[in-house]
Amino acid sequence: MYSVVMKESMLINPARAVELFHALADQTRLQILDELKGGERCVCELMDCLDAGQSRLSFHLKVLKDAGIITDRREGRWMYYAVNTETFAELDELVDSFKQTKRSRRTTARC
């Protein structure tokens, strides 16, 4: 039998990985990120293009912001949101760490 063994330890702590993957594990939040791929957007633009109410959108934006996946800035009375590219570099490293596996023969008879 074979088991998967990590060559290197996880590059970020498990709690951080859970936070990031939780933030990404929602269709609305993925739609928000898709809209932000083209650059910074005003919250009112996001409400229109996602056909989402302010309360619902605010909840999802907060989850993404708390995870560090997006950033915000205020201009007058409007909030503008953008993708935080540093966090996506962190995600790339995390995913890459899972790719760095090798199969090895188990030395015990346990599963």
C-alpha positions in Angstrom: 0.0 0.0 0.0 1.0 3.6 -0.5 0.5 6.7 1.6 1.1 10.3 0.8 3.9 12.0 2.6 4.6 15.7 2.5 8.2 16.7 1.4 7.9 20.0 3.2 5.7 21.2 6.0 2.7 23.3 5.2 3.8 26.9 4.4 1.0 28.5 6.4 -0.7 27.4 9.5 -3.8 25.2 9.3 -6.1 27.8 10.9 -5.1 30.2 8.2 -5.7 27.7 5.4 -9.2 27.0 6.8 -9.9 30.8 6.9 -8.8 31.2 3.3 -10.7 28.2 2.0 -13.8 29.0 4.0 -13.8 32.5 2.4 -13.5 31.0 -1.0 -16.1 28.3 -0.5 -19.2 30.3 -1.4 -20.7 31.0 -4.8 -21.5 34.6 -4.0 -18.0 35.3 -2.8 -16.5 33.7 -5.9 -18.8 35.9 -8.0 -17.5 39.0 -6.1 -13.9 37.9 -6.8 -14.8 37.4 -10.5 -16.1 40.9 -10.7 -13.0 42.3 -9.0 -10.6 40.5 -11.4 -11.1 43.5 -13.7 -9.9 45.9 -11.1 -11.3 47.9 -8.2 -15.1 48.2 -8.0 -17.4 50.4 -6.0 -19.9 48.6 -3.7 -22.8 50.1 -5.7 -21.4 48.5 -8.9 -21.1 45.2 -7.2 -24.7 45.4 -5.9 -25.9 46.1 -9.5 -23.8 43.4 -11.3 -24.5 40.7 -8.7 -28.1 41.7 -8.2 -27.5 41.5 -4.5 -28.9 43.5 -1.6 -26.7 45.7 0.5 -27.0 43.6 3.6 -26.2 40.3 1.8 -23.3 41.8 -0.1 -21.8 43.5 3.0 -21.8 40.1 4.8 -19.8 38.4 2.0 -17.5 41.4 1.5 -16.7 41.3 5.3 -15.8 37.5 5.1 -13.5 38.2 2.1 -11.9 41.3 3.8 -11.5 39.5 7.2 -9.6 36.7 5.4 -7.4 39.3 3.7 -8.6 38.3 0.2 -9.8 41.7 -0.7 -8.9 45.3 0.4 -11.2 48.3 0.7 -10.8 52.0 0.7 -13.3 54.8 1.3 -13.8 57.6 -1.1 -16.4 60.0 0.2 -19.4 58.0 1.1 -18.5 55.0 -1.2 -16.4 52.0 -0.5 -14.2 50.5 -3.2 -13.0 47.0 -3.1 -10.0 45.3 -4.9 -8.4 41.9 -4.9 -5.4 41.6 -2.5 -2.8 40.0 -4.7 -0.5 39.2 -1.8 -3.1 36.8 -0.4 -3.4 35.0 -3.7 0.4 34.6 -3.7 -0.1 33.0 -0.2 -2.8 30.7 -1.6 -0.5 29.8 -4.5 2.2 28.7 -2.0 -0.4 26.7 0.0 -1.7 24.9 -3.0 1.9 24.3 -4.2 2.8 22.8 -0.9 0.1 20.1 -1.4 1.5 19.4 -4.9 4.9 18.6 -3.3 3.9 15.1 -2.3 5.4 11.7 -3.1 4.2 8.2 -2.7 6.1 6.1 -0.3 5.8 2.5 0.8 4.3 2.2 4.3 6.5 0.5 6.8 3.6 -0.6 9.0 0.6 -2.9 8.3 -1.8 -0.2 9.5 -4.0 1.8 7.1 
